[in-house]
Amino acid sequence: MNEVLFFIFDNMTDYEITFAMHMLNTEGNKKIITIAYENEMITGRSGALYKPHRLVNDSKNIDADALIICGAGTYMLAKSGVLDKNSYTTPIVDWTEKHHEVFGPVDPFERNNYVNENVVRSGNVITSLGHTFIEFTAEILEWSNLLSNNTEKNDFLDYMRIRT
């Protein structure tokens, strides 16, 4: 299909996905499609404005190569049950009172699958910590065969001055 969906929402940590968007579009010739729940302007934490290409409801039967979610993505994956059978990483190591207030009382994470790493790939699921957006992008590029192996990925990270 050669399309990659990016789920966008108000106050998203947009820096986590814009580099991946850029690399997939320019190096991978992937069509970037932003999706949201409503057809309204989205304001990222950076202050940048985003207009969704499609609505989530209109994207359910789209044959896209990937769906990428920034920020609260691991919470959404946990809540939907995706992380019940996949290893993952998240900055939400403990379900604190703050998480209880924001998301509710139930911790949706399968804690036995948590891995204390910057980036974790489990099958087709890639999770990362927000500050590791370059490593996250490298993992996406390797997953999509734009980087063919660990050597190319490490060369890319060296170029970006990141060591794993």
WOKACOR-V100191 format. One record per backbone hydrogen bond with DSSP energy under -1.0 kcal/mol. CO is the residue of the C=O (numbers start at 0). NH is the residue of the N-H. If there is no record, write none. Layout:
CO,NH / CO,NH
This chain:
1,30 / 2,64 / 3,32 / 4,67 / 5,34 / 8,11 / 11,13 / 11,44 / 12,15 / 13,16 / 13,17 / 16,20 / 17,21 / 18,22 / 19,23 / 20,24 / 21,25 / 22,26 / 22,27 / 23,29 / 30,3 / 32,5 / 33,52 / 33,53 / 34,7 / 35,55 / 37,39 / 41,49 / 42,10 / 43,46 / 47,43 / 49,41 / 53,35 / 55,58 / 58,61 / 61,63 / 65,4 / 67,6 / 71,75 / 72,76 / 73,77 / 74,78 / 75,79 / 76,81 / 77,80 / 80,83 / 87,114 / 90,92 / 93,95 / 95,99 / 96,100 / 97,101 / 98,102 / 99,103 / 108,110 / 109,112 / 110,113 / 112,87 / 114,116 / 117,128 / 119,126 / 121,124 / 124,121 / 126,119 / 128,131 / 131,135 / 132,136 / 133,137 / 134,138 / 135,139 / 136,140 / 137,141 / 138,142 / 139,143 / 140,145 / 140,146 / 141,144 / 148,152 / 149,153 / 150,154 / 151,155 / 152,156 / 153,157 / 154,158 / 155,159 / 156,161 / 157,160
